Amino acid sequence: MPLTATVPTTHGSRYLQQLCKHWSHKFDVDFDADKGEIGFPMGPIRMAAQPEALVVTLEPNADADVDRFKQVVADHLNRFAFREAPLSFDWR
């Protein structure tokens, strides 16, 4: 079951591009300024930049440690967002 967090930030495009570039040497990645997808081992990560938020959707594999998956993504995004970290992730 997918999990989605709407992360309040005006820098969503920047953060999604940084995360996609960061993981592009290890995983299949497809992105532009508005959306990105990462073929992460625990399941796909999809992101969409909005003017006031970054929408992050995780699609965990059946055997994925969901809490760890959420933490890995949040930790990485918080590193890129160090000026405004910690970001708020309201997973649903």
N, C-alpha and C positions, 0 to 999 in steps of 0.2 A: 504494500500500500504506500503510495507516494506521501512524502512529508513536505510541506511548504512553509517557508518563513518569509515574511515581508519585513525586510530590514530597513529601518528608516535611515536614509543617507541621501545626500545630493550628489554623491560621487559613485553611484552604482555602476555606471559605464566603465569608469577607471578601474574599479575593483574587479569587475568580472573579467576585463581584459588582462589584468595582472595575474589573476588566478589561472586563467586559461593559458597564458604564456608560460607561467611557472610550471605547470604540469604538462605542457606540450611535448617535452622531451621524454616523458615516460608513458603517456597515455594518448589515445586518439582524442583530438580536440577540434572543435569547429566553433568559430566565434566571429562576431563583428562588434561594432560599438554598442549595439542594443541587446544582443542575446548571445549566449554561449552554451555549449554542451561539452561535457568531459566524460569520456568512457572510463570512469573510475572503477577499480577492481571490486569495490563493495556495491556498485550499481551506478547508473548514470546520474550525473549532476547537471541540472539545467538551470540557467540563470537568465533573468530578463531585467534590464535597466529601465527604471521609470524616473521621472523628474525628481521625485522625493523618496525613492526607495529602490532597493535591489531585491527582486523576488528570486528566492533560491528554492529549487525543488529537488529533493533527493528521491531516488527510486531504488531503495535497498533490495539487494538480492535476498532470496529466502534465507540464506545462511549468514547474512551480514549482521554484525554487532551494530545495531541501529544507534545506540547511544554513542559509541565510538565514532561512527560515521558522522553524526551531527557535530561532534566535538572537533574532529579533524578539519572539517570544512570551516567551522566557526573560528578555530585557532588560526587557520591560514588567512582568512579574510580579515581578522583582527590585526594580524601582522601588517597587511597592506594598508589598513585603516588606522595606523598607529596614532595619527593626529586626533582621531575622534573615537578611538577604541576605549572600552569595549562596545562593540555594536550590539544591538538588541535583536535576538533571534527568538521569535514567537512561533516555534514549530507547531504545526497543526496537521 
